[in-house]
């Protein structure tokens, strides 16, 4: 654990032109924490605070103020990088996780890294890593409180989004008392928790129904029902127009009765598979992801693999079954 809030505060005070980046396939923790920093820096007088993701941004986060200001992969495709005083990297344990945004290192005078993964290798002038916190938003909440940075309603909305989405609406095993106490304070700021939670945990796009129907018809179970798999080939992703909506499919694998590990394998490009793992209890899927060059948390992790589908599936299942055996021993 590395916590240097003084170093972070010094960078916050001096930076006037700031770029904030997060990982590809950004989730609520990544987007929420990036936007919380944006609001805090702007209210402290920064001239420019740009938020970049080398991917498309899920539309369900539209309720975040300045959502339309986020610069996605389409923006990066068409525009050159500008120069910044400070680059802030959030929720990204390894360099490859931020995609083309790594190029911003060449255009920034200082780099600040804020992460909460177990094995962070991301480098910077100041690096803050605290795996005990449920989300980057929890680290930022502690930082803002410790340094008397005002938590406005906008900041509170973004911090709550970060913590709620990385704890499954405070229902997962990683949820802490600190997270609940912080969330209570954020709610008291007048945030619209109904809108936040509806858009992140209940709402779905009815256009994904054909894709979801395909996924459910083809769900497979292994290891006597303790492992569930939803696999979607490239042809079906194109046919059903699936992208960020695939996040909505995860629960149908991991929350089936008797399942301890749920897997989503999606072929976003020909021969390239995104793998998302979810688990319950003591099954540490982060170790599985790390064995394939990925990472994440104990009960939620992911990675990318290239190859033929059956070989990819066989290799992953071997690691999952080893993990289950080790958990039981």
PyMOL commands that set and color helices and strands:
alter all, ss='L'
color gray80, all
select helices_A, chain A and resi 5-14+28-43+59-61+67-69+73-78+95-107+136-146+153-166+177-187+193-202+206-217+223-225+234-240+244-254+285-291+309-328
alter helices_A, ss='H'
color red, helices_A
select strands_A, chain A and resi 17-21+48-52+84-90+108-115+126-129+220-222+227-232+261-269+272-279+295-297+300-306
alter strands_A, ss='S'
color yellow, strands_A
deselect
rebuild
show_as cartoon
